[in-house]
Amino acid sequence: MKDNNLFEKAVKASARYCELKGYEVVEQNWSPEGSEESIPLIAYEDDTLVFIDVTVRNGFEGFIPESETDREAMEVLAARYLAQADVDANVEVRFDIISMMVVREDRAMLKHHINAFSVAA
């Protein structure tokens, strides 16, 4: 069961991290009307629109594996966002994952998987 309070803190911390890295965060927890699923973060890195999944685990059990991100659901949500958002029709799109492991109340380790859905050559 997902700890919503912990997840919300992880999304906010991930948004701050992205902003420090030069991203422009445009949405947090975006969800299309009538859907229970959401994209934790949507941001621009230069001219690339980045859809970012956020995972969080409390304690020393390690990071949640990338494979637990539902790629198809993220892609469908991204398509729904693009269909309704005012973005350039030729915008480049990328999918990232930010994994967080909370090690104490005010401290966490973070891994940023850039272009997480790409296929390694």
MINU-521213 format. One line per field, with one value per residue: residue in three letters; residue number from 1; x, y, z of N, C-alpha, C, O in turn. Coordinates in nm, 4 decimals, m for minus. Layout:
N
residu <- (ALA,...)
num <- (NUM,...)
n.u <- (X,...)
n.v <- (Y,...)
n.w <- (Z,...)
ca.u <- (X,...)
ca.v <- (Y,...)
ca.w <- (Z,...)
c.u <- (X,...)
c.v <- (Y,...)
c.w <- (Z,...)
o.u <- (X,...)
o.v <- (Y,...)
o.w <- (Z,...)
# end
This chain:
121
residu <- (MET,LYS,ASP,ASN,ASN,LEU,PHE,GLU,LYS,ALA,VAL,LYS,ALA,SER,ALA,ARG,TYR,CYS,GLU,LEU,LYS,GLY,TYR,GLU,VAL,VAL,GLU,GLN,ASN,TRP,SER,PRO,GLU,GLY,SER,GLU,GLU,SER,ILE,PRO,LEU,ILE,ALA,TYR,GLU,ASP,ASP,THR,LEU,VAL,PHE,ILE,ASP,VAL,THR,VAL,ARG,ASN,GLY,PHE,GLU,GLY,PHE,ILE,PRO,GLU,SER,GLU,THR,ASP,ARG,GLU,ALA,MET,GLU,VAL,LEU,ALA,ALA,ARG,TYR,LEU,ALA,GLN,ALA,ASP,VAL,ASP,ALA,ASN,VAL,GLU,VAL,ARG,PHE,ASP,ILE,ILE,SER,MET,MET,VAL,VAL,ARG,GLU,ASP,ARG,ALA,MET,LEU,LYS,HIS,HIS,ILE,ASN,ALA,PHE,SER,VAL,ALA,ALA)
num <- (1,2,3,4,5,6,7,8,9,10,11,12,13,14,15,16,17,18,19,20,21,22,23,24,25,26,27,28,29,30,31,32,33,34,35,36,37,38,39,40,41,42,43,44,45,46,47,48,49,50,51,52,53,54,55,56,57,58,59,60,61,62,63,64,65,66,67,68,69,70,71,72,73,74,75,76,77,78,79,80,81,82,83,84,85,86,87,88,89,90,91,92,93,94,95,96,97,98,99,100,101,102,103,104,105,106,107,108,109,110,111,112,113,114,115,116,117,118,119,120,121)
n.u <- (0.0843,0.0577,0.2115,0.0637,0.1308,0.4106,0.4729,0.3819,0.5593,0.7935,0.7498,0.7441,1.0062,1.1461,1.0677,1.1917,1.4586,1.4731,1.4336,1.6628,1.8457,1.7995,1.5635,1.2343,0.9639,0.6387,0.4045,0.2679,0.1807,m0.0075,m0.3168,m0.5450,m0.8839,m1.1197,m0.9594,m0.7765,m0.5095,m0.1862,0.0695,0.3597,0.5494,0.5861,0.7966,1.0114,1.3193,1.5362,1.4402,1.2970,1.0227,0.9613,0.8434,0.8026,0.8317,0.7938,0.9334,0.9297,1.0804,1.0721,1.3254,1.5921,1.5843,1.6627,1.6436,1.3360,1.2927,1.3462,1.1909,0.9455,0.7989,0.5197,0.5387,0.3680,0.1344,0.2368,0.3071,0.0562,m0.0745,0.0938,0.0401,m0.2261,m0.1923,m0.0459,m0.2381,m0.4177,m0.2733,m0.1117,0.1280,0.4168,0.3748,0.5845,0.7402,1.0051,0.9971,1.0531,1.1047,1.1585,1.2739,1.2587,1.3987,1.3657,1.5081,1.4278,1.6162,1.6194,1.4064,1.4645,1.6337,1.7342,1.8241,1.8743,1.8076,1.8383,1.7011,1.7621,1.5912,1.4615,1.3084,1.4358,1.5878,1.8663,2.1506)
n.v <- (m0.1185,0.2202,0.4900,0.7794,1.0346,1.0192,0.9753,1.2160,1.3981,1.3019,1.3609,1.6425,1.6919,1.5816,1.7540,1.9903,1.9079,1.8705,2.1359,2.2549,2.1358,2.2676,2.2243,2.3156,2.2897,2.2099,2.0820,1.9081,1.5938,1.5487,1.4677,1.3265,1.4323,1.2458,1.0258,0.7999,0.7614,0.9194,1.1464,1.1989,1.4198,1.6763,1.8312,2.0763,2.0321,2.2278,2.2264,1.9948,1.8015,1.6502,1.3647,1.2511,0.9831,0.9078,0.7235,0.5873,0.4685,0.3859,0.3576,0.1151,m0.0643,m0.0458,0.0935,0.1235,m0.0961,0.0010,m0.1443,m0.1677,0.0492,0.1424,0.1354,0.1460,0.2650,0.5164,0.6158,0.6305,0.8169,1.0364,1.0790,1.1567,1.3941,1.5448,1.5673,1.7515,1.9668,2.2866,2.2685,2.2716,2.1119,1.9615,1.8960,1.7484,1.4480,1.2883,1.0234,0.9999,0.8579,0.9127,0.7792,0.7308,0.6824,0.6967,0.7717,0.8822,1.1094,1.3656,1.3182,1.1730,0.9393,0.9753,0.8659,0.9464,0.8478,0.9072,0.9321,0.6829,0.4875,0.4209,0.2043,0.0146,0.0039)
n.w <- (0.0000,m0.0875,0.0762,0.0943,0.1972,0.2253,m0.0436,m0.1611,m0.0412,m0.1566,m0.4267,m0.4181,m0.3262,m0.5399,m0.7428,m0.6562,m0.6772,m0.9584,m1.0446,m0.9384,m1.1052,m1.3375,m1.4753,m1.5845,m1.4018,m1.4836,m1.4160,m1.1364,m1.0199,m1.2316,m1.3682,m1.5944,m1.6438,m1.4651,m1.4244,m1.2167,m1.2223,m1.2411,m1.3571,m1.1909,m1.2209,m1.4616,m1.6818,m1.8376,m1.9957,m2.1288,m2.4604,m2.4426,m2.3469,m2.0479,m1.8965,m1.5779,m1.3669,m1.0230,m0.7656,m0.4366,m0.1403,0.1979,0.4258,0.4467,0.2314,m0.0246,m0.3604,m0.5443,m0.8104,m1.1556,m1.3296,m1.2108,m1.2794,m1.4648,m1.7828,m2.0126,m1.9078,m1.8337,m2.0875,m2.2124,m2.0466,m2.0950,m2.3670,m2.3471,m2.2056,m2.3933,m2.5900,m2.4886,m2.3934,m2.4387,m2.6294,m2.8407,m3.1485,m3.2450,m3.0300,m2.8491,m2.6637,m2.3514,m2.1156,m1.7758,m1.4643,m1.1226,m0.8475,m0.5042,m0.1853,0.1369,0.4121,0.6617,0.8456,0.7402,0.5289,0.2230,m0.0323,m0.3794,m0.7082,m1.0422,m1.3288,m1.6419,m1.9476,m1.9223,m2.0516,m2.2814,m2.5231,m2.4730,m2.6826)
ca.u <- (0.0000,0.1387,0.1990,0.0396,0.2054,0.5502,0.4807,0.3694,0.6877,0.8919,0.7232,0.7898,1.1531,1.1916,1.0472,1.3015,1.5800,1.4684,1.4539,1.8053,1.9181,1.7682,1.4351,1.1191,0.8521,0.5135,0.2923,0.2934,0.0671,m0.1069,m0.4067,m0.6562,m1.0136,m1.1838,m0.8612,m0.7116,m0.3656,m0.1291,0.2123,0.4070,0.6091,0.6040,0.8907,1.0930,1.4643,1.5579,1.3238,1.2436,0.9189,1.0009,0.7438,0.8865,0.7704,0.8648,0.9126,0.9904,1.0803,1.1151,1.4134,1.7163,1.5561,1.7098,1.5549,1.2376,1.3481,1.2846,1.0951,0.8150,0.7269,0.4317,0.5742,0.2511,0.0466,0.3018,0.2969,m0.0841,m0.0992,0.1668,m0.0363,m0.3447,m0.1454,m0.0109,m0.3614,m0.4920,m0.1843,m0.0683,0.2708,0.4585,0.3443,0.7088,0.8201,1.0702,0.9441,1.1400,1.0519,1.2580,1.2273,1.3352,1.3804,1.4108,1.5128,1.4310,1.7004,1.5700,1.2995,1.5103,1.7428,1.7019,1.9112,1.7946,1.8656,1.7639,1.7184,1.7280,1.5515,1.4519,1.2414,1.5107,1.6406,2.0123,2.1961)
ca.v <- (0.0000,0.3410,0.5936,0.9004,1.1473,0.9981,0.9947,1.3603,1.4591,1.2595,1.4373,1.7798,1.6897,1.5559,1.8787,2.0808,1.8536,1.9025,2.2795,2.2806,2.0863,2.3534,2.1908,2.4000,2.2021,2.2723,2.0115,1.8071,1.5020,1.5763,1.3562,1.3654,1.4301,1.1155,0.9185,0.7885,0.7572,1.0511,1.1601,1.2791,1.5465,1.7086,1.9434,2.1005,2.0475,2.2984,2.2127,1.8600,1.7830,1.5309,1.3043,1.1915,0.9005,0.9157,0.6096,0.6133,0.3594,0.4319,0.2632,0.0708,m0.1798,m0.0162,0.1668,0.0442,m0.1193,0.0709,m0.2330,m0.1552,0.1605,0.0946,0.2123,0.1680,0.3632,0.6483,0.6609,0.6675,0.9441,1.1405,1.1069,1.2329,1.5288,1.6122,1.5938,1.8652,2.0752,2.3817,2.2475,2.2645,1.9803,1.8904,1.8905,1.6213,1.3936,1.1914,0.9679,0.9797,0.8054,0.9518,0.6827,0.7885,0.5964,0.7823,0.7080,0.9395,1.2051,1.4806,1.2783,1.0659,0.9193,0.9914,0.8236,1.0024,0.7662,0.9914,0.8549,0.5500,0.3910,0.3969,0.0688,0.0176,m0.0569)
ca.w <- (0.0000,m0.1019,0.1778,0.0148,0.2525,0.1857,m0.1883,m0.1886,m0.0039,m0.2567,m0.5491,m0.3939,m0.3217,m0.6767,m0.8169,m0.6166,m0.7395,m1.1017,m1.0600,m0.9143,m1.2223,m1.4503,m1.5368,m1.5527,m1.3663,m1.5250,m1.3528,m1.0338,m1.0053,m1.3353,m1.3954,m1.6811,m1.5767,m1.4548,m1.4101,m1.0873,m1.2460,m1.2641,m1.3829,m1.0777,m1.2620,m1.6028,m1.6806,m1.9574,m1.9890,m2.2552,m2.5485,m2.4289,m2.2467,m1.9736,m1.8085,m1.4739,m1.2640,m0.8953,m0.6765,m0.3060,m0.0423,0.3287,0.4911,0.3838,0.1461,m0.1594,m0.4495,m0.6171,m0.9448,m1.2694,m1.3947,m1.1474,m1.3414,m1.5705,m1.9022,m2.0983,m1.8433,m1.8465,m2.2268,m2.2386,m1.9781,m2.1682,m2.4898,m2.3070,m2.1728,m2.5181,m2.6647,m2.4332,m2.3521,m2.5405,m2.6528,m2.9799,m3.2066,m3.2716,m2.9080,m2.8176,m2.5395,m2.2856,m1.9915,m1.6714,m1.3360,m1.0051,m0.7384,m0.3790,m0.0679,0.2542,0.5135,0.7867,0.8173,0.6625,0.4392,0.1284,m0.1491,m0.5009,m0.8358,m1.1555,m1.4486,m1.7561,m2.0650,m1.8635,m2.1375,m2.4037,m2.5381,m2.4856,m2.8071)
c.u <- (0.0888,0.1075,0.1871,0.1174,0.3525,0.5672,0.4731,0.4980,0.7949,0.8733,0.7726,0.9422,1.2104,1.1755,1.1580,1.4328,1.5841,1.4944,1.6001,1.8916,1.8838,1.6406,1.3316,1.0005,0.7220,0.3908,0.3451,0.1661,m0.0451,m0.1873,m0.5167,m0.7885,m1.0722,m1.0880,m0.8035,m0.5596,m0.3141,0.0177,0.2658,0.4648,0.6132,0.6883,0.9543,1.2392,1.5027,1.4315,1.2589,1.1402,0.9447,0.8877,0.8219,0.8021,0.8569,0.8299,0.9843,0.9762,1.1378,1.2025,1.5271,1.6973,1.6031,1.6061,1.4534,1.2904,1.2722,1.1746,0.9564,0.7371,0.6460,0.4510,0.4518,0.1574,0.1046,0.2879,0.1550,m0.1171,m0.0291,0.0924,m0.1606,m0.3068,m0.1165,m0.1345,m0.4344,m0.4043,m0.1477,0.0836,0.2961,0.4346,0.4696,0.7983,0.8801,1.0232,1.0413,1.0720,1.1675,1.1917,1.3192,1.2982,1.4401,1.4058,1.5305,1.5080,1.6787,1.4739,1.3423,1.6203,1.6991,1.8109,1.8215,1.8735,1.7770,1.7989,1.6693,1.7015,1.5363,1.3879,1.3170,1.5622,1.7911,2.0554,2.2950)
c.v <- (0.1248,0.4393,0.7265,1.0203,1.1383,1.0236,1.1428,1.4337,1.4250,1.3374,1.5809,1.7872,1.6663,1.6803,1.9790,2.0368,1.8920,2.0506,2.3169,2.2367,2.1647,2.3191,2.2962,2.3068,2.2738,2.2059,1.9181,1.7262,1.5328,1.4502,1.4039,1.3522,1.2893,0.9984,0.9183,0.7857,0.8975,1.0388,1.2501,1.4149,1.5572,1.8354,1.9600,2.1010,2.1007,2.2841,2.0751,1.8565,1.6479,1.4889,1.2208,1.1120,0.9114,0.7907,0.6390,0.4909,0.4166,0.3249,0.2181,m0.0534,m0.1582,0.0607,0.0718,0.0257,m0.0435,m0.0128,m0.2250,m0.0336,0.1051,0.1820,0.2451,0.2721,0.5036,0.7018,0.7041,0.8000,1.0591,1.1779,1.1890,1.3766,1.6073,1.6486,1.7176,1.9856,2.1643,2.3710,2.2417,2.1232,1.8977,1.8784,1.7506,1.5778,1.2901,1.1447,0.9419,0.9136,0.8615,0.8533,0.7418,0.6825,0.6876,0.7094,0.7665,1.0519,1.3196,1.4452,1.1634,1.0571,0.9225,0.9409,0.8777,0.9210,0.8505,0.9020,0.7073,0.4461,0.3637,0.2541,0.0820,m0.0551,m0.1690)
c.w <- (0.0000,0.0106,0.1040,0.0657,0.2132,0.0362,m0.2233,m0.1534,m0.1069,m0.3867,m0.5324,m0.3923,m0.4617,m0.7636,m0.7837,m0.6802,m0.8877,m1.1254,m1.0369,m1.0323,m1.3489,m1.5251,m1.4987,m1.5276,m1.3998,m1.4629,m1.2447,m1.0165,m1.1041,m1.3635,m1.4892,m1.6057,m1.5800,m1.4376,m1.2691,m1.1016,m1.2745,m1.3010,m1.2720,m1.1166,m1.4135,m1.6048,m1.8179,m1.9169,m2.1258,m2.3403,m2.5412,m2.3170,m2.1788,m1.8803,m1.7068,m1.3753,m1.1386,m0.8151,m0.5458,m0.2170,0.0868,0.3923,0.4027,0.2972,0.0027,m0.2388,m0.5119,m0.7588,m1.0536,m1.3328,m1.3317,m1.1970,m1.4578,m1.6941,m1.9871,m2.0386,m1.8541,m1.9888,m2.2613,m2.1715,m2.0493,m2.2964,m2.4573,m2.2708,m2.3002,m2.5994,m2.6151,m2.3999,m2.4703,m2.5543,m2.8020,m3.0323,m3.2312,m3.1485,m2.8906,m2.6792,m2.4851,m2.1572,m1.8950,m1.5512,m1.2286,m0.8944,m0.6125,m0.2694,0.0534,0.3637,0.6531,0.7490,0.7257,0.5626,0.3507,0.0233,m0.2713,m0.6209,m0.9467,m1.2793,m1.5681,m1.8766,m2.0286,m1.9545,m2.2665,m2.4046,m2.5584,m2.6118,m2.7792)
o.u <- (0.1836,m0.0090,0.2869,0.1657,0.4125,0.6645,0.5501,0.5413,0.8777,0.9716,0.8361,1.0007,1.3124,1.2601,1.2116,1.5087,1.6862,1.5691,1.6547,1.9980,1.9335,1.6121,1.3411,0.9436,0.6968,0.2841,0.4513,0.0574,m0.1619,m0.1323,m0.5756,m0.8016,m1.0739,m1.1313,m0.7840,m0.4882,m0.3868,0.0811,0.2229,0.4333,0.6402,0.6561,0.9510,1.2778,1.5018,1.3244,1.1747,1.1662,0.9493,0.8422,0.8976,0.7133,0.9791,0.7128,1.0868,0.8751,1.2389,1.1572,1.5541,1.7860,1.5841,1.4963,1.4815,1.3298,1.1506,1.0764,0.8591,0.6210,0.6980,0.3888,0.4340,0.1063,0.0317,0.2599,0.1356,m0.1806,m0.0858,0.0829,m0.1962,m0.3807,m0.1576,m0.1353,m0.5058,m0.4561,m0.1522,0.1583,0.2063,0.4708,0.4616,0.9182,0.8143,1.0108,1.1034,0.9921,1.2624,1.0693,1.4416,1.1826,1.5506,1.3117,1.6359,1.4707,1.7168,1.4619,1.2637,1.6925,1.6353,1.8803,1.7069,1.9925,1.6555,1.9119,1.5490,1.7773,1.5907,1.4113,1.2677,1.5779,1.8371,2.0036,2.3445)
o.v <- (0.1341,0.4686,0.7808,1.1004,1.2378,1.0862,1.1903,1.5220,1.5095,1.3757,1.6353,1.8785,1.7252,1.7085,2.0447,2.1193,1.9403,2.0869,2.4012,2.2937,2.1320,2.3793,2.3582,2.2516,2.3842,2.2669,1.8574,1.7818,1.5420,1.3413,1.5097,1.2702,1.2231,0.8832,1.0240,0.8056,0.9832,0.9356,1.3648,1.5154,1.4598,1.9341,1.8700,2.1621,2.0282,2.3260,2.0420,1.9027,1.5443,1.5668,1.1312,1.1659,0.9229,0.7565,0.7070,0.4206,0.4867,0.2120,0.2763,m0.1385,m0.2453,0.0890,m0.0466,0.1238,m0.0260,0.0412,m0.2705,m0.0156,0.0295,0.2873,0.3595,0.3581,0.5992,0.8201,0.8033,0.8862,1.1675,1.2958,1.2803,1.4700,1.7226,1.7497,1.7820,2.0955,2.1223,2.4520,2.2103,2.0256,1.7751,1.8535,1.6492,1.6600,1.2147,1.2171,0.8710,0.9135,0.8582,0.8448,0.7960,0.6035,0.7487,0.5992,0.7044,1.0855,1.3651,1.5336,1.0686,1.1546,0.8779,0.9696,0.8577,0.9249,0.8625,0.8092,0.6192,0.3266,0.2908,0.1915,0.1514,m0.1620,m0.2324)
o.w <- (0.0780,0.0374,0.0565,m0.0144,0.1725,m0.0057,m0.3068,m0.2274,m0.1408,m0.4501,m0.6228,m0.4506,m0.4975,m0.8484,m0.8729,m0.7310,m0.9369,m1.2163,m1.1081,m1.0565,m1.4566,m1.6287,m1.3927,m1.6217,m1.3515,m1.4574,m1.2587,m1.0005,m1.0665,m1.3802,m1.4670,m1.5149,m1.6838,m1.4364,m1.2091,m1.0033,m1.3247,m1.2792,m1.2594,m1.0528,m1.4838,m1.5386,m1.9019,m1.8173,m2.2252,m2.2963,m2.6246,m2.2059,m2.2451,m1.7965,m1.7440,m1.3093,m1.1477,m0.7988,m0.5440,m0.2185,0.0855,0.4108,0.2977,0.2910,m0.0822,m0.1909,m0.5301,m0.8219,m1.0456,m1.3838,m1.3919,m1.1601,m1.5399,m1.7085,m2.0289,m2.1104,m1.8803,m2.0082,m2.3315,m2.2323,m2.0627,m2.3303,m2.5317,m2.3017,m2.3135,m2.6697,m2.6919,m2.3801,m2.5859,m2.4993,m2.8801,m2.9665,m3.2378,m3.1609,m2.9142,m2.5884,m2.5601,m2.0979,m1.9282,m1.5382,m1.2416,m0.8530,m0.6137,m0.2617,0.0706,0.4039,0.7524,0.6312,0.6425,0.5166,0.3965,m0.0058,m0.2670,m0.6340,m0.9456,m1.3280,m1.5910,m1.9050,m2.0951,m1.9359,m2.3525,m2.2998,m2.6490,m2.6442,m2.8724)
# end
